[in-house]
Amino acid sequence: MSVPPRLFDRALLRTRLDRAASAYPTADFLKRRAAEDAVVRLEAIMREFPRAVDLGSRTGAFREALAQSDAQARVGLLIEADLSAKMLAGRTGPRLVADEERLPFAFGSLDLVVSTLALHWTNDVVGALIQVRRALKPDGLFIGSMLGGATLTELRRCLLDSEAELTGGAGPRVSPFADAYDAAGLLQRAGFALPVADVDRVTVRYAHPLKLLADLRAMGETSVLAERHPKPLTRAVLARAFELYVERFAEPDGRIPATFEILTLTGWSPDPSQQKPLKPGSAKMRLADALGVVETPLPREES
């Protein structure tokens, strides 16, 4: 069995999250958006979930969103789990320090797992999802979200171009994210049934790129690449990147946009009672007949 590449320094991630814990509520707008979206999805599912886990809970946005919803009545025990103990501090309710790459939950012990904006820091996303699926009971539900590949595209381009211009070479300064086109495939590879993936693109406007960096630090979302650039990011490179950012992306009022892409994944732990897709060729009616149109065959290409 091949070992997945080590993209991220998980120890450094824990340190960054610990450092960000006190300021996190000042920049948790993406976390709250993802948590509220997860709750909306739960509201449409008329099922009981006696035992649930919020994986990567940070400061509790999902619990707060759930408390404002009728879906709360259908969720029993909710355990908040996070890599950072400091993110969990100061709140009531069941809490657990846990690494998303090494889940401590027993096989088939959970009815619901929610994870908002945390799994994109795992070195093996599919491996983490497999652990989630194994922890779920048959027909258990997973709702998760992570940052996608279009996230911080403006900042990424400006940093690369600035460093190439001033030093003659450039390396990655922003962590890679999953591609939106592969989102549903992640669930399929992890063995989930009925996988669904959605994309939510959010544009946040800032007065200056420095404010964007401040928010990223407060979120604990600065780069934790295991193979970090051999040279530290200099003030000159950063200043030039800011200049390029403003030159290329500033809007008429002078503010600059930052793109965040949220990929939301929904899947079920397999169970024989679940609906199965029909076999190819098993349809009892032609699509053209159902739509009331005339079917026109495409012309064949001559070889």
SEKE-184669 format. One record per atom (N, C-alpha, C): z negated, x negated, y. Coordinates in steps of 0.02 Angstrom, whole numbers, plus 50000, padded with zeros to 5 digits. Each point is the difference from the previous one (the first is absolute). Layout:
N
ZXY...
! end
This chain:
303
500004995749940500005004350060500004995650062500475001250045500044995950060499455001850049499764995050036499485001050050500345001350068499815005450035500325001450065499864994450050500454998750045499894994850050499405001650044499664994950023499435000950045500254999950072500125006050026500255000650068499454999750052499435003149983499475000950049499354996549978499644997550049499354996949990499485005650006499785002549944499545005850001499324998250029499774993849990499374997950030500055000050076500574997750026500105000250072500055007250025500315004349961500045007150019499305002950006499564998649952499325002650004499654997550063500104993650016499704997250061500265003550062500665001250002500305003450058499735007150007499935003549944499745006850002499275000250022499614995249974499304999550022499954999050075500434995550025500004998550072500225006050042500465004049972500275005750037499565006249997499505000149956499645006249986499705003250063499704996150044499675002950058500495003050050500604997150005500505002450048500505004749969499975001049935500515003949965500105007050030499475003650018500105006850027500405000250065500084994350034500384999950063500754999749986500204998649937500714999249985500185003149933499675005549982500105003049934500495005850001500445000350051500455005750008500485000849942500244994449971500455000549942499625002349938499404997449991499585002049943499855007550003499845002550059499855007150007500615004349988500584997650024500625003749988500145000649926499934994449964500135000149928499495004249963499364999750021499485003949967500115007550011500185001950061500135007150014500605002549960500514995749992500585001949960499805001149927499584995649974499775000749931499625006649990499605001950049499625006249996500475006050001500524999850042500495005450003500335000949931500154994649967500295000449933499525003149950499364998450006499505002949956499935007550012500075002250062499935007150016500515004349963500574997149984500535003849966499915000249924499484996549974499904999649928499375003949982500085005749969499435004449985499674997749935499664994350003499664997349941499324997350019499574999649950499354997050011500034992549981499674995950040499974992849987499274997949999499675000749942499274998849998499804992950018500434995049985499814993050013500594996550033499904997650061500544996950038499784993350029500494995850013499884993450031500474999150059499734997750055500394997950058500034992449997500574997449978500084992849988500264996550062499604995450027500164996950064499815004650056499395002649998499785005350046499904997550071499894993550009499834997250065499405003950029500065003050058499425003250031499965007549989500375002649951499905006849978500455005350031500614998250019500455004850031500185005849954500084998549935500185005449954499435005049992499394997649992499435004649994499945004450062500114997150058499955003850062500555005350004500614998149982500555004850001499895005649949499754998249942499875004949948499475005050022499504997650038499465004450023500245005550046500594999050030500295005050046500485004749964500054999549934500505003749962499685004549947500355005549984499785004349945500034996449933500404994749996500064996249937499354996649981499544999250047499364996749984499635003749945500065006649999499645004049950500254998649930500604997249992500284998749933499904992849978499714995950043499864993049983499254999249991499804997849941499294999349985499724993450026499814995749954499754993450019500564995750028499904997450060500494995550032499684993250009500274995149964499754993150004500454996150047499714996950051500384995850046499964992749975500574996949990500034993249974500404995750049499774993950011500364995550046499864992849980500484995750016499924992849987499454997050044499885003050058499524997450049499365004050000499444996749987499355003450002499845002250071500224996150050499845001850069500375006250022500595001349972500355006250016499625006149974499624999249947499645005549969499315001050030499764995250039499315000250024499885005650049499375002550000499795004850050500205007249987500255001549940500205006949986499625002649939499945006549995499685003049941500535001649948499785002149942500475001849947500124994149953500275001449940500134994749951500514995050027499834993649998500454994750023499994994349950500554996549996500084994849950500454994450027499764993849997500434994350017500444998649939500665000650009500454999249943500654996950023500294995949957500644996850013500555004349970500505001850040500555004249975500384996749943499954993449994500354996549946499594999949935499355001850003499575000049941499545006150003500285005849986499635006250007499455000549947499405002350019499445000349953499925006749965500485004650009499915006849974500215000549928499635003949962500135000949929500655003849989500304998849943500625003349981499905007649999500445003650034499985007350000499385003050031499714996750051499375002350028500085003850066500605000150030500085002850066500515005750000499915004750045500475005650008500484998850057499794996050049500404998950060499874993050027500534996450017499944993750037500445000550061499694998650058500364999750063499944992950027500544997350025499984993350029500464999950060499724999150059500415000150061500004993150033500604997150005500124993750036499564994349976499984999049935499634994349973500394996349946500405003549960500324996949942500564995150018500245000150062500524995150019499734992950002499344999149995499714993349998499894997549929500195003849950499924997749931500584995549980499864994949960500524995449977500475003349950499755004949964500415003649951499885007450009500415003250042499915007050015500065004349937500504998549959500095003949938499404999249955499744993949994499404998849959499415004050025499915000350067499455003950028500105007449985500625002450005500135007149986499905001649926500154995349956499875001149929499255000849988499594996050033499285000749994499775006850025500295002350055499835006650027500185005449949500604999549972500235005049952499555000249938499784994249977499564999749941499315002950016499784999350062499345002750019500015007650007500605002850009500065007250007499985003649932499725006050000500055004249941500725002449993500215002349941500665003049993500095005650052500575000050033500165004750053499574998950062499734993950007499644998250061500494998150055499795000550062500454999250057499864993650039500544996750019499964994250046500395001650063499694998950057500335000450066499864993450035500524996350014499904993550032500514998750054499814995850047500474998050052499914992650014500554996950020499994992950017500524998650054499934994450033500484998350052500654997749968500565002350029500664998549973500364994550038500594998349977500364994150023500225000150072500055005950031500205000250071499414998850047499414999149973499404999050041500054993550039499875000450065499974994250045500664996250002500565003549991500644996649999500144996550067499795002950056500114996950065499624993450006499365000149982499584994050004500264994649953500185002049941500254995349950500624996250026500475003650027500624996950025499864995350058499575002150046499854995950058499634993649982499545000449954499654993949978500474995149966500445002549957500484995649966500474996650050500265003950047500474997250048499664995250048499395001550020499634995650045499874993349968499775000249938499844993749966500634995949986500545003449981500624996449988500264996850064499925003450055500234997450065499604993950023499355000249990499574994750028499874994249952500055001349934499834994849952500594998149955500535003950002500574998649957499945002749930499475003549985499905003049934499505005750005499995004249950499555005750002499795002049930499405002749995499755002449935499675006850010499815003349946499705006650006499324999950033499915004250049499365000750035499705006949990500425004849976499785006849989500095001549925499515003249970500015001349929500585004749981500304999049941500535004549976499705006749977500415005250004499785006649978500525003049953499795005049962500455003249951500575003550035500585000149967500595003350026499955007549987500195004050049499965007349992500425002449941500564996849987500455002249945499674999049932499514995549995499694998549936499355003949989499805004250048499345003149998499895004249937500465004749987499925004349941500044995949936500414994750001500054995749941499354996649982499584998650050499354997049986499585004549955500005006550015499625004849959500295000649930500675000149995500325000549935499834994049956500044994150030499844993949962499284999849978499565003350038499295000249982499845005549951500505004149981499905005149949499785006750025500065001350065499825006550027500545005249987499805006249992500475005549991500115003550067500585003250006500165004050059499914996150065500284993950005499894995950060500385002650060499684999750058500315002050063499824994750052500494998250042499884995150053500275002750066499634999150053500205002150067499914994250048500385000250054499974994850051499825003250067499514997150034499795002250067500044994050046500475000250047500064994550048499645001850065499574995550021499595001150060500174994650051500135002150061500114995250054499415000350049499674994450008499434999550044500214995850061499855002450060500214996650061499414996350030500134993850020499484995750028500204997450069499494998750041500134997150065500224992749995499774996649947500174992949991499924998349926500404995349974499934998049930499304997649982499624997350048499324997849985499575005849976500125005950028499615005849979500175001949928500624999149980500205001249931499624995249954499984993650018499654995149958499255001749996499725002450055499295001850000499875005849951500465004949999499925005649953500064997649928500474995549987500094997449932499374996449976499694996250044499374996649982499455005149987499965005150042499485005249991500105003949936500635000749978500155003449937499884995649939499934993550010499984995349944500684999249968500545000950040500685000049974500404993850022499664994650019500364993950014500184996549935500484995450002500284997149940499484996249958500035001149935499584996349953500444997049945500594997650020500454996949951499674994149966500074999749935499704994449962500354993450018500665000350006500384994050021500105000450075499494997950036500035000450073500444994550028500275001350059500424995150034499624993550010500314994349985499634993650005499784998450071500345002750050499824998750069499695006250031499454999150037499705005850033500465002850054499915006450014500405003350051499764997650068500434996750038499804997250065500035005350054499664998550055500015004650057500715000650029500374994449999500685000150027500455004649960499954999649933500405004349958499815007350010499355001350003499775006950009500225002750068499944995950051500205002350067500755001650003500404995749968500725001249999500165006349959499645001149946500105006149960499855006250042499484999750041499845005650044500565001250051500274994650027500555000650047500605003549967500174997749939500565003149964499865007349986499395001549982499815006949984500145004550060499774997850059500095004050060500745000450019500364994349995500714999950018500415004849956499855000149936500425003749953499795007349992499365001450005499765006649979499655004050054499874997150059499635003750051500385006450020499635005450008500285006450020500005000550077500325005050028500055000550073499344999450037499455002449970499364999650034499644993349989500344995449964499724993449988499594999349937499855005549966499614999749939500454997949942499704997049950500394997649942499815004049938500495001649956499865003849939499844995449941499585002549957499864996649936500105005149944500414998249951500165004649945499524998949942499745005549974499605000049938500325005049952500114997949939500305004349949499485001349946499835006349990499515002049950500365003149940499934996949943500285002749938499455003849963500125006449986499505004049964500265001649930499584998549951500185000849929499545005349969500305004549962499615005149964500245000149927499534999549954500175000149930499425002649958500175001949939499505002949954499944995849937499404999449976499914996849935500325004449946500404997149956500395004249953499555004549956500265005949987499665004849957500535004549969499935002049935500515004249967500125006650035499535002550039500085006650032500454999850060500184994050024500394999550061500735001949989500305002450054500705002049998500444993949987500495000849956500454994549983500705001450028500354994750021500695001050024500455002249942500495004250015500485002249949500454994349978500215000349938500464994949974500695000950032500374994550012500675000650028500445004549956500385004650031500445004449962499675006349975499355001050015499655005949973500025006050047500314999350058500035005650048500405005849970499795006150015500335006049974500495003050051500024997250060500465002550051500284994150040500645000650016500314994850041499745000550071499934994250033499754999950069500475003850046500654999349989500485003650043499925007549995499855002549939499895007249992499365002350035499494995949995499365001850032500075000250076500414995650028500104999850072500545004850024500395002849953500535004650018500594996650034500164993949978500564996350030500494998249944500594997950022500514997849953499954992549990499954997949938499954992949985500694996850002500074994650037500634996350005499914993149971500324998549944499914993449969500274994550046499674994349999500234994350039500614997049967500484997550039500594996849969499814993749963500324998849945499874994049959500394994150027499684994349999500344994050022500434997349943500614998150018500454996949950499794992849989499954998149937499824993149985500624995650001
! end
